[in-house]
Amino acid sequence: MITGKTGRGIISLALLAVISFWIGREQGTDVAAPVTGLDPRLNYVLREFDLQIFDESGRPAFSLRAPVLRNDPALKLGTIERPVISILDQGAIWDVTADNATMTADRKHVHLWGGVLVKWRNSASGKRSEFQTDEIEMEITLRTASTDQEVSLSDGRNHINAIGMNLDMKKGSYTLKQRVQGTYAVN
């Protein structure tokens, strides 16, 4: 049995619920006008990011990690601090590190500078080599790289120094441009 006081409380509560619903419904009927004239280009900074690009069959083909990436929409260029790039192609792994880099918006061209180190290893043969230079231009899609700076190459036993290099990562070959000097280990 409901007492008079309880009945009035239930009626008051129901009345408050109806009023709250009505007020909330009235406020929700205003539709905001769409915003026009915004520039869709973004200016942003990513911290501790990891970019992955996959080949046509869904396997990892390219990765880029870095503590900071700054995007400049006006230049259509990303500036990267301490990039770590890995390129995987037919059993070969190319690891590239540098102090700084820039990457175009289409992610096809990367310019690296400051302590550039390129390490190559073939998982099937176990062969390894490394290249050191101050600056290098990479074409990610073509899997090529080049520099006009001094470059030092080593496979652990043999060492070559030169000025300038063209590197074809797909073929696993390189061409040294000028002033080539080498030291080879004799078996």
KAQUI-V141697 format. One record per helix or strand of 2 or more residues. SS is the DSSP state (2 for helix, 1 for strand). FROM is the first residue (numbers start at 1). TO is the last residue. If there is no record, write none. Layout:
SS/FROM/TO
SS/FROM/TO
//
This chain:
2/4/28
1/45/54
1/60/72
1/77/81
1/84/89
1/92/97
1/100/104
1/109/122
1/128/139
1/144/154
1/159/168
1/173/183
//
